[in-house]
Amino acid sequence: MSHPNFPRHQSGFTLIEIAIVLVIIGLLLGGILKGQELITQGRIRNVSNDLQSMTAAINLYQGRYLALPGDDAGAAARWTITAPTPSTGTVGDGVIAGAYNTATAADESRQFWLHLRRAGLVGGAVNDSNPPNAVGGVTGVQTIAFGLPGIVVCTNNLPAVIAQAIDTQFDDGNAITGSVRGATAMVATTPTVNYVDNGSNFYVVCMRP
């Protein structure tokens, strides 16, 4: 017995269903991008606050003790602590010796943090360790960087988008000029290349307090 050939029903997505899926995907992608932007803005704000707090702490310390934190000859007697002999520089000469991210505890740029914490001007455990920044780097202070004279505050491991945003907030947004400068490696001379956001460059940014 033969059976009539009925047209087969083909299952699949309708145009409306495909459109709904595409809308959902678009919303998810938009949410992810918006979330990433919020994270970036939060990191910019945190790094900016760190630099502003350091500047304020330095000024408050100088006003209170008439000396630079880390280079304060009166710190040992004031807090009854043993002052290490600095590996470079002379305590009380008005210069903070040592690199901003030094691992040498005797450097004045490390004692800088101990003095500020003893004075109650920055938070954290009372020790000489550099505080971390919002992107996994550290924040510190040294004398002369990127052609900027005198005391400068520096922070590192900044993606280009964050580095340039910090420069723009405090200065002119140009790594080569102004009172805020940056480069992929710390040097004493003025940087020669502006920020390049290629996804792989990470910057050290320094500013005069």
FIKOLZA-1660 file (N, C-alpha, C; in steps of 0.1 Angstrom, whole numbers, plus 5000, padded with zeros to 4 digits):
% residues 209
   i   px   py   pz ch aa at
   1 5009 4988 5000  A  M  N
   1 5000 5000 5000  A  M CA
   1 5009 5012 5000  A  M  C
   2 5006 5021 4991  A  S  N
   2 5015 5033 4990  A  S CA
   2 5009 5044 4999  A  S  C
   3 5019 5052 5003  A  H  N
   3 5015 5063 5012  A  H CA
   3 5016 5076 5004  A  H  C
   4 5008 5085 5006  A  P  N
   4 5009 5098 4999  A  P CA
   4 5021 5106 5004  A  P  C
   5 5028 5113 4996  A  N  N
   5 5040 5121 5000  A  N CA
   5 5036 5134 5005  A  N  C
   6 5036 5135 5019  A  F  N
   6 5033 5148 5025  A  F CA
   6 5045 5156 5027  A  F  C
   7 5045 5169 5025  A  P  N
   7 5057 5177 5028  A  P CA
   7 5062 5176 5042  A  P  C
   8 5075 5174 5043  A  R  N
   8 5081 5173 5057  A  R CA
   8 5081 5186 5064  A  R  C
   9 5079 5186 5077  A  H  N
   9 5080 5198 5085  A  H CA
   9 5095 5200 5088  A  H  C
  10 5101 5211 5085  A  Q  N
  10 5115 5214 5088  A  Q CA
  10 5115 5224 5100  A  Q  C
  11 5122 5218 5111  A  S  N
  11 5123 5227 5122  A  S CA
  11 5135 5236 5121  A  S  C
  12 5134 5248 5128  A  G  N
  12 5145 5257 5128  A  G CA
  12 5141 5270 5135  A  G  C
  13 5151 5280 5135  A  F  N
  13 5148 5292 5141  A  F CA
  13 5140 5301 5132  A  F  C
  14 5131 5308 5137  A  T  N
  14 5124 5318 5129  A  T CA
  14 5132 5331 5130  A  T  C
  15 5129 5340 5121  A  L  N
  15 5136 5353 5121  A  L CA
  15 5134 5361 5134  A  L  C
  16 5122 5359 5140  A  I  N
  16 5120 5366 5153  A  I CA
  16 5129 5360 5164  A  I  C
  17 5130 5347 5164  A  E  N
  17 5139 5340 5174  A  E CA
  17 5153 5344 5172  A  E  C
  18 5158 5345 5160  A  I  N
  18 5172 5349 5157  A  I CA
  18 5174 5363 5161  A  I  C
  19 5164 5372 5159  A  A  N
  19 5165 5386 5163  A  A CA
  19 5166 5387 5178  A  A  C
  20 5158 5379 5185  A  I  N
  20 5158 5379 5200  A  I CA
  20 5172 5375 5205  A  I  C
  21 5178 5364 5199  A  V  N
  21 5191 5360 5203  A  V CA
  21 5201 5370 5201  A  V  C
  22 5201 5377 5189  A  L  N
  22 5211 5387 5186  A  L CA
  22 5210 5399 5196  A  L  C
  23 5197 5402 5199  A  V  N
  23 5195 5413 5209  A  V CA
  23 5201 5409 5222  A  V  C
  24 5199 5397 5227  A  I  N
  24 5205 5392 5239  A  I CA
  24 5220 5393 5239  A  I  C
  25 5226 5388 5228  A  I  N
  25 5240 5388 5227  A  I CA
  25 5246 5402 5227  A  I  C
  26 5239 5411 5220  A  G  N
  26 5243 5425 5221  A  G CA
  26 5242 5431 5235  A  G  C
  27 5232 5428 5242  A  L  N
  27 5231 5433 5256  A  L CA
  27 5242 5428 5265  A  L  C
  28 5245 5415 5263  A  L  N
  28 5256 5409 5271  A  L CA
  28 5269 5415 5268  A  L  C
  29 5272 5417 5255  A  L  N
  29 5285 5423 5251  A  L CA
  29 5286 5438 5256  A  L  C
  30 5274 5445 5255  A  G  N
  30 5274 5459 5260  A  G CA
  30 5276 5459 5275  A  G  C
  31 5271 5449 5282  A  G  N
  31 5273 5449 5297  A  G CA
  31 5287 5446 5300  A  G  C
  32 5293 5437 5293  A  I  N
  32 5307 5434 5295  A  I CA
  32 5316 5446 5293  A  I  C
  33 5314 5453 5282  A  L  N
  33 5322 5464 5278  A  L CA
  33 5320 5476 5289  A  L  C
  34 5308 5477 5293  A  K  N
  34 5305 5488 5303  A  K CA
  34 5311 5484 5316  A  K  C
  35 5311 5471 5320  A  G  N
  35 5318 5467 5332  A  G CA
  35 5333 5469 5331  A  G  C
  36 5339 5466 5320  A  Q  N
  36 5353 5468 5319  A  Q CA
  36 5357 5483 5320  A  Q  C
  37 5348 5492 5314  A  E  N
  37 5351 5506 5315  A  E CA
  37 5349 5511 5329  A  E  C
  38 5340 5506 5337  A  L  N
  38 5338 5509 5350  A  L CA
  38 5350 5505 5359  A  L  C
  39 5355 5493 5356  A  I  N
  39 5367 5489 5363  A  I CA
  39 5379 5498 5360  A  I  C
  40 5381 5502 5347  A  T  N
  40 5392 5510 5343  A  T CA
  40 5391 5524 5350  A  T  C
  41 5378 5530 5350  A  Q  N
  41 5376 5543 5357  A  Q CA
  41 5379 5542 5372  A  Q  C
  42 5375 5531 5378  A  G  N
  42 5378 5529 5392  A  G CA
  42 5393 5528 5395  A  G  C
  43 5400 5522 5386  A  R  N
  43 5415 5521 5388  A  R CA
  43 5421 5535 5386  A  R  C
  44 5417 5542 5376  A  I  N
  44 5422 5556 5374  A  I CA
  44 5419 5564 5387  A  I  C
  45 5407 5563 5392  A  R  N
  45 5404 5571 5404  A  R CA
  45 5413 5567 5416  A  R  C
  46 5415 5554 5418  A  N  N
  46 5423 5550 5429  A  N CA
  46 5438 5554 5427  A  N  C
  47 5443 5553 5415  A  V  N
  47 5457 5558 5413  A  V CA
  47 5458 5573 5416  A  V  C
  48 5448 5580 5410  A  S  N
  48 5448 5595 5412  A  S CA
  48 5448 5598 5427  A  S  C
  49 5439 5591 5435  A  N  N
  49 5438 5594 5449  A  N CA
  49 5451 5591 5456  A  N  C
  50 5458 5580 5452  A  D  N
  50 5471 5577 5458  A  D CA
  50 5481 5588 5456  A  D  C
  51 5482 5594 5444  A  L  N
  51 5491 5604 5442  A  L CA
  51 5488 5617 5449  A  L  C
  52 5475 5620 5450  A  Q  N
  52 5471 5632 5457  A  Q CA
  52 5473 5630 5472  A  Q  C
  53 5471 5618 5477  A  S  N
  53 5473 5616 5492  A  S CA
  53 5488 5617 5495  A  S  C
  54 5497 5612 5486  A  M  N
  54 5511 5613 5488  A  M CA
  54 5516 5628 5489  A  M  C
  55 5511 5635 5479  A  T  N
  55 5514 5650 5479  A  T CA
  55 5510 5656 5492  A  T  C
  56 5498 5654 5496  A  A  N
  56 5493 5660 5509  A  A CA
  56 5501 5655 5521  A  A  C
  57 5504 5642 5521  A  A  N
  57 5512 5637 5533  A  A CA
  57 5526 5643 5533  A  A  C
  58 5532 5645 5522  A  I  N
  58 5546 5651 5522  A  I CA
  58 5545 5665 5527  A  I  C
  59 5535 5673 5522  A  N  N
  59 5534 5687 5527  A  N CA
  59 5530 5688 5542  A  N  C
  60 5522 5679 5547  A  L  N
  60 5518 5679 5561  A  L CA
  60 5530 5675 5569  A  L  C
  61 5538 5666 5565  A  Y  N
  61 5550 5661 5573  A  Y CA
  61 5560 5673 5573  A  Y  C
  62 5562 5679 5562  A  Q  N
  62 5572 5691 5562  A  Q CA
  62 5567 5702 5571  A  Q  C
  63 5554 5705 5571  A  G  N
  63 5549 5715 5579  A  G CA
  63 5550 5712 5594  A  G  C
  64 5548 5699 5597  A  R  N
  64 5549 5695 5611  A  R CA
  64 5563 5694 5617  A  R  C
  65 5572 5688 5609  A  Y  N
  65 5585 5685 5614  A  Y CA
  65 5597 5692 5607  A  Y  C
  66 5593 5701 5597  A  L  N
  66 5603 5709 5590  A  L CA
  66 5614 5700 5584  A  L  C
  67 5610 5688 5579  A  A  N
  67 5619 5679 5572  A  A CA
  67 5611 5670 5563  A  A  C
  68 5618 5664 5553  A  L  N
  68 5612 5655 5544  A  L CA
  68 5611 5641 5550  A  L  C
  69 5599 5634 5549  A  P  N
  69 5599 5621 5554  A  P CA
  69 5609 5612 5546  A  P  C
  70 5616 5604 5554  A  G  N
  70 5626 5596 5548  A  G CA
  70 5640 5602 5550  A  G  C
  71 5640 5615 5550  A  D  N
  71 5653 5623 5551  A  D CA
  71 5653 5631 5564  A  D  C
  72 5645 5626 5574  A  D  N
  72 5643 5634 5586  A  D CA
  72 5653 5629 5597  A  D  C
  73 5663 5638 5600  A  A  N
  73 5673 5634 5610  A  A CA
  73 5668 5633 5624  A  A  C
  74 5656 5639 5626  A  G  N
  74 5650 5638 5640  A  G CA
  74 5641 5626 5642  A  G  C
  75 5639 5618 5631  A  A  N
  75 5629 5607 5632  A  A CA
  75 5632 5597 5643  A  A  C
  76 5645 5593 5643  A  A  N
  76 5649 5582 5652  A  A CA
  76 5647 5586 5667  A  A  C
  77 5651 5598 5671  A  A  N
  77 5648 5602 5685  A  A CA
  77 5634 5604 5687  A  A  C
  78 5626 5609 5678  A  R  N
  78 5612 5612 5680  A  R CA
  78 5604 5600 5683  A  R  C
  79 5607 5589 5675  A  W  N
  79 5599 5577 5677  A  W CA
  79 5607 5566 5683  A  W  C
  80 5618 5569 5688  A  T  N
  80 5627 5559 5695  A  T CA
  80 5629 5546 5686  A  T  C
  81 5633 5549 5674  A  I  N
  81 5636 5538 5665  A  I CA
  81 5651 5538 5660  A  I  C
  82 5655 5527 5656  A  T  N
  82 5669 5527 5651  A  T CA
  82 5669 5531 5636  A  T  C
  83 5676 5542 5633  A  A  N
  83 5676 5547 5619  A  A CA
  83 5688 5540 5612  A  A  C
  84 5685 5533 5601  A  P  N
  84 5695 5526 5593  A  P CA
  84 5704 5536 5586  A  P  C
  85 5716 5533 5584  A  T  N
  85 5725 5541 5576  A  T CA
  85 5722 5540 5562  A  T  C
  86 5718 5551 5555  A  P  N
  86 5713 5550 5541  A  P CA
  86 5725 5545 5532  A  P  C
  87 5721 5537 5523  A  S  N
  87 5731 5532 5513  A  S CA
  87 5736 5543 5504  A  S  C
  88 5728 5553 5502  A  T  N
  88 5732 5565 5494  A  T CA
  88 5726 5577 5500  A  T  C
  89 5733 5588 5498  A  G  N
  89 5728 5601 5504  A  G CA
  89 5731 5603 5518  A  G  C
  90 5727 5614 5523  A  T  N
  90 5729 5618 5537  A  T CA
  90 5716 5623 5544  A  T  C
  91 5713 5617 5555  A  V  N
  91 5701 5621 5562  A  V CA
  91 5701 5636 5566  A  V  C
  92 5690 5643 5563  A  G  N
  92 5689 5657 5566  A  G CA
  92 5694 5666 5556  A  G  C
  93 5698 5661 5544  A  D  N
  93 5703 5671 5534  A  D CA
  93 5692 5676 5524  A  D  C
  94 5680 5673 5527  A  G  N
  94 5669 5678 5518  A  G CA
  94 5667 5670 5506  A  G  C
  95 5673 5658 5505  A  V  N
  95 5671 5650 5493  A  V CA
  95 5667 5636 5497  A  V  C
  96 5657 5630 5491  A  I  N
  96 5653 5617 5494  A  I CA
  96 5661 5607 5484  A  I  C
  97 5671 5601 5490  A  A  N
  97 5679 5592 5481  A  A CA
  97 5673 5578 5480  A  A  C
  98 5676 5572 5468  A  G  N
  98 5670 5558 5466  A  G CA
  98 5659 5559 5455  A  G  C
  99 5657 5548 5448  A  A  N
  99 5647 5547 5438  A  A CA
  99 5633 5545 5445  A  A  C
 100 5623 5550 5437  A  Y  N
 100 5609 5549 5443  A  Y CA
 100 5605 5535 5446  A  Y  C
 101 5610 5525 5439  A  N  N
 101 5606 5511 5442  A  N CA
 101 5617 5503 5447  A  N  C
 102 5627 5509 5454  A  T  N
 102 5638 5501 5459  A  T CA
 102 5634 5490 5469  A  T  C
 103 5642 5480 5469  A  A  N
 103 5640 5469 5478  A  A CA
 103 5649 5470 5490  A  A  C
 104 5658 5480 5491  A  T  N
 104 5667 5482 5501  A  T CA
 104 5661 5490 5513  A  T  C
 105 5660 5484 5524  A  A  N
 105 5653 5490 5535  A  A CA
 105 5660 5503 5540  A  A  C
 106 5673 5503 5539  A  A  N
 106 5680 5515 5544  A  A CA
 106 5679 5527 5535  A  A  C
 107 5674 5526 5523  A  D  N
 107 5672 5537 5514  A  D CA
 107 5662 5547 5520  A  D  C
 108 5665 5560 5518  A  E  N
 108 5656 5570 5523  A  E CA
 108 5642 5569 5517  A  E  C
 109 5642 5564 5504  A  S  N
 109 5629 5563 5497  A  S CA
 109 5620 5552 5503  A  S  C
 110 5626 5543 5511  A  R  N
 110 5619 5533 5518  A  R CA
 110 5615 5538 5532  A  R  C
 111 5625 5545 5539  A  Q  N
 111 5622 5551 5552  A  Q CA
 111 5611 5561 5551  A  Q  C
 112 5610 5567 5539  A  F  N
 112 5599 5576 5536  A  F CA
 112 5586 5571 5542  A  F  C
 113 5583 5558 5538  A  W  N
 113 5570 5552 5542  A  W CA
 113 5569 5550 5557  A  W  C
 114 5580 5546 5563  A  L  N
 114 5580 5544 5578  A  L CA
 114 5578 5557 5585  A  L  C
 115 5584 5567 5581  A  H  N
 115 5582 5580 5587  A  H CA
 115 5567 5585 5586  A  H  C
 116 5562 5584 5574  A  L  N
 116 5548 5588 5572  A  L CA
 116 5538 5580 5580  A  L  C
 117 5541 5567 5582  A  R  N
 117 5532 5559 5590  A  R CA
 117 5534 5561 5604  A  R  C
 118 5546 5564 5609  A  R  N
 118 5548 5567 5623  A  R CA
 118 5541 5580 5626  A  R  C
 119 5541 5589 5616  A  A  N
 119 5534 5602 5619  A  A CA
 119 5519 5601 5617  A  A  C
 120 5514 5590 5613  A  G  N
 120 5500 5588 5612  A  G CA
 120 5494 5595 5600  A  G  C
 121 5502 5598 5589  A  L  N
 121 5498 5605 5578  A  L CA
 121 5494 5596 5566  A  L  C
 122 5497 5583 5567  A  V  N
 122 5492 5573 5557  A  V CA
 122 5488 5561 5565  A  V  C
 123 5479 5553 5559  A  G  N
 123 5475 5541 5566  A  G CA
 123 5483 5529 5563  A  G  C
 124 5479 5518 5569  A  G  N
 124 5487 5505 5567  A  G CA
 124 5495 5502 5579  A  G  C
 125 5501 5490 5579  A  A  N
 125 5510 5486 5589  A  A CA
 125 5522 5495 5590  A  A  C
 126 5527 5497 5602  A  V  N
 126 5538 5507 5604  A  V CA
 126 5551 5500 5601  A  V  C
 127 5554 5500 5588  A  N  N
 127 5566 5495 5583  A  N CA
 127 5571 5503 5571  A  N  C
 128 5582 5499 5564  A  D  N
 128 5587 5507 5553  A  D CA
 128 5584 5502 5540  A  D  C
 129 5574 5494 5538  A  S  N
 129 5570 5488 5525  A  S CA
 129 5563 5498 5517  A  S  C
 130 5565 5497 5504  A  N  N
 130 5557 5505 5494  A  N CA
 130 5543 5500 5493  A  N  C
 131 5533 5509 5493  A  P  N
 131 5520 5504 5492  A  P CA
 131 5517 5500 5477  A  P  C
 132 5508 5490 5475  A  P  N
 132 5505 5486 5461  A  P CA
 132 5495 5497 5455  A  P  C
 133 5496 5498 5442  A  N  N
 133 5485 5506 5435  A  N CA
 133 5474 5497 5430  A  N  C
 134 5465 5503 5423  A  A  N
 134 5453 5496 5419  A  A CA
 134 5455 5486 5408  A  A  C
 135 5467 5486 5401  A  V  N
 135 5469 5477 5390  A  V CA
 135 5481 5468 5393  A  V  C
 136 5484 5465 5405  A  G  N
 136 5494 5455 5409  A  G CA
 136 5508 5461 5409  A  G  C
 137 5510 5474 5407  A  G  N
 137 5523 5480 5408  A  G CA
 137 5525 5486 5422  A  G  C
 138 5535 5495 5424  A  V  N
 138 5537 5501 5436  A  V CA
 138 5538 5516 5434  A  V  C
 139 5536 5523 5445  A  T  N
 139 5538 5538 5445  A  T CA
 139 5549 5542 5454  A  T  C
 140 5557 5552 5450  A  G  N
 140 5568 5556 5458  A  G CA
 140 5573 5570 5455  A  G  C
 141 5585 5573 5460  A  V  N
 141 5590 5587 5459  A  V CA
 141 5605 5586 5456  A  V  C
 142 5611 5595 5449  A  Q  N
 142 5625 5596 5447  A  Q CA
 142 5629 5610 5442  A  Q  C
 143 5641 5612 5441  A  T  N
 143 5646 5625 5436  A  T CA
 143 5650 5624 5422  A  T  C
 144 5644 5633 5413  A  I  N
 144 5647 5634 5399  A  I CA
 144 5642 5621 5392  A  I  C
 145 5633 5623 5382  A  A  N
 145 5629 5613 5373  A  A CA
 145 5623 5619 5360  A  A  C
 146 5626 5613 5349  A  F  N
 146 5621 5618 5336  A  F CA
 146 5623 5633 5334  A  F  C
 147 5635 5638 5338  A  G  N
 147 5638 5652 5336  A  G CA
 147 5631 5661 5346  A  G  C
 148 5623 5656 5355  A  L  N
 148 5616 5664 5365  A  L CA
 148 5626 5666 5377  A  L  C
 149 5629 5678 5381  A  P  N
 149 5639 5680 5392  A  P CA
 149 5632 5679 5406  A  P  C
 150 5640 5677 5416  A  G  N
 150 5635 5676 5430  A  G CA
 150 5628 5664 5433  A  G  C
 151 5619 5664 5443  A  I  N
 151 5612 5652 5447  A  I CA
 151 5600 5650 5438  A  I  C
 152 5599 5637 5434  A  V  N
 152 5588 5633 5425  A  V CA
 152 5581 5620 5431  A  V  C
 153 5568 5619 5429  A  V  N
 153 5561 5607 5433  A  V CA
 153 5558 5599 5421  A  V  C
 154 5560 5586 5422  A  C  N
 154 5559 5577 5410  A  C CA
 154 5550 5565 5413  A  C  C
 155 5544 5560 5403  A  T  N
 155 5536 5548 5404  A  T CA
 155 5538 5540 5391  A  T  C
 156 5539 5527 5392  A  N  N
 156 5542 5519 5380  A  N CA
 156 5532 5508 5376  A  N  C
 157 5535 5501 5366  A  N  N
 157 5527 5490 5360  A  N CA
 157 5513 5495 5355  A  N  C
 158 5513 5508 5350  A  L  N
 158 5500 5514 5345  A  L CA
 158 5498 5511 5331  A  L  C
 159 5487 5505 5327  A  P  N
 159 5484 5504 5312  A  P CA
 159 5484 5518 5306  A  P  C
 160 5486 5519 5293  A  A  N
 160 5487 5532 5287  A  A CA
 160 5475 5540 5289  A  A  C
 161 5463 5534 5288  A  V  N
 161 5450 5542 5289  A  V CA
 161 5449 5548 5303  A  V  C
 162 5454 5541 5314  A  I  N
 162 5454 5546 5327  A  I CA
 162 5465 5557 5329  A  I  C
 163 5477 5554 5324  A  A  N
 163 5488 5563 5325  A  A CA
 163 5484 5577 5318  A  A  C
 164 5478 5576 5307  A  Q  N
 164 5475 5589 5300  A  Q CA
 164 5464 5596 5307  A  Q  C
 165 5454 5589 5312  A  A  N
 165 5443 5595 5320  A  A CA
 165 5448 5602 5332  A  A  C
 166 5458 5596 5339  A  I  N
 166 5464 5602 5351  A  I CA
 166 5471 5615 5347  A  I  C
 167 5479 5614 5336  A  D  N
 167 5486 5626 5331  A  D CA
 167 5476 5637 5327  A  D  C
 168 5465 5633 5320  A  T  N
 168 5455 5643 5316  A  T CA
 168 5449 5650 5328  A  T  C
 169 5446 5642 5339  A  Q  N
 169 5439 5647 5350  A  Q CA
 169 5448 5657 5358  A  Q  C
 170 5461 5655 5359  A  F  N
 170 5470 5664 5366  A  F CA
 170 5477 5674 5358  A  F  C
 171 5478 5671 5344  A  D  N
 171 5487 5679 5336  A  D CA
 171 5482 5680 5322  A  D  C
 172 5490 5677 5312  A  D  N
 172 5487 5680 5298  A  D CA
 172 5484 5667 5290  A  D  C
 173 5485 5655 5296  A  G  N
 173 5482 5643 5289  A  G CA
 173 5493 5638 5280  A  G  C
 174 5505 5645 5281  A  N  N
 174 5516 5642 5272  A  N CA
 174 5527 5636 5281  A  N  C
 175 5532 5625 5277  A  A  N
 175 5543 5618 5286  A  A CA
 175 5556 5626 5285  A  A  C
 176 5558 5634 5275  A  I  N
 176 5571 5641 5273  A  I CA
 176 5572 5654 5280  A  I  C
 177 5561 5661 5282  A  T  N
 177 5561 5674 5287  A  T CA
 177 5553 5676 5300  A  T  C
 178 5555 5688 5306  A  G  N
 178 5547 5691 5318  A  G CA
 178 5553 5686 5331  A  G  C
 179 5545 5687 5341  A  S  N
 179 5549 5683 5355  A  S CA
 179 5546 5668 5358  A  S  C
 180 5539 5662 5348  A  V  N
 180 5536 5647 5349  A  V CA
 180 5542 5641 5337  A  V  C
 181 5550 5631 5338  A  R  N
 181 5556 5624 5327  A  R CA
 181 5557 5609 5329  A  R  C
 182 5558 5602 5318  A  G  N
 182 5558 5587 5319  A  G CA
 182 5566 5580 5308  A  G  C
 183 5570 5568 5311  A  A  N
 183 5577 5560 5301  A  A CA
 183 5576 5545 5305  A  A  C
 184 5580 5536 5296  A  T  N
 184 5579 5522 5299  A  T CA
 184 5590 5518 5309  A  T  C
 185 5600 5526 5310  A  A  N
 185 5611 5523 5320  A  A CA
 185 5616 5535 5326  A  A  C
 186 5620 5534 5339  A  M  N
 186 5624 5546 5346  A  M CA
 186 5638 5551 5342  A  M  C
 187 5639 5564 5338  A  V  N
 187 5651 5570 5335  A  V CA
 187 5652 5584 5341  A  V  C
 188 5663 5590 5342  A  A  N
 188 5665 5603 5347  A  A CA
 188 5662 5614 5337  A  A  C
 189 5664 5610 5324  A  T  N
 189 5662 5620 5313  A  T CA
 189 5647 5620 5309  A  T  C
 190 5644 5631 5301  A  T  N
 190 5630 5633 5297  A  T CA
 190 5626 5622 5287  A  T  C
 191 5614 5616 5288  A  P  N
 191 5610 5607 5278  A  P CA
 191 5609 5613 5264  A  P  C
 192 5610 5604 5254  A  T  N
 192 5610 5609 5240  A  T CA
 192 5597 5604 5233  A  T  C
 193 5589 5595 5239  A  V  N
 193 5578 5590 5232  A  V CA
 193 5565 5592 5240  A  V  C
 194 5555 5596 5234  A  N  N
 194 5542 5598 5242  A  N CA
 194 5536 5584 5244  A  N  C
 195 5525 5583 5252  A  Y  N
 195 5519 5571 5256  A  Y CA
 195 5514 5564 5243  A  Y  C
 196 5516 5551 5242  A  V  N
 196 5512 5543 5231  A  V CA
 196 5503 5531 5237  A  V  C
 197 5490 5532 5233  A  D  N
 197 5481 5522 5239  A  D CA
 197 5480 5510 5229  A  D  C
 198 5489 5501 5229  A  N  N
 198 5489 5490 5221  A  N CA
 198 5485 5477 5228  A  N  C
 199 5481 5478 5240  A  G  N
 199 5477 5466 5248  A  G CA
 199 5488 5459 5255  A  G  C
 200 5501 5463 5252  A  S  N
 200 5512 5456 5258  A  S CA
 200 5521 5465 5266  A  S  C
 201 5520 5478 5264  A  N  N
 201 5528 5488 5271  A  N CA
 201 5523 5491 5285  A  N  C
 202 5532 5491 5295  A  F  N
 202 5529 5494 5308  A  F CA
 202 5539 5505 5313  A  F  C
 203 5534 5515 5319  A  Y  N
 203 5541 5528 5322  A  Y CA
 203 5544 5530 5337  A  Y  C
 204 5556 5537 5339  A  V  N
 204 5558 5544 5351  A  V CA
 204 5555 5558 5349  A  V  C
 205 5547 5564 5358  A  V  N
 205 5543 5578 5357  A  V CA
 205 5548 5585 5370  A  V  C
 206 5554 5596 5368  A  C  N
 206 5559 5604 5379  A  C CA
 206 5554 5618 5378  A  C  C
 207 5552 5625 5390  A  M  N
 207 5548 5639 5390  A  M CA
 207 5554 5646 5402  A  M  C
 208 5555 5659 5400  A  R  N
 208 5561 5667 5411  A  R CA
 208 5549 5670 5421  A  R  C
 209 5552 5667 5434  A  P  N
 209 5541 5670 5444  A  P CA
 209 5538 5685 5446  A  P  C
% end
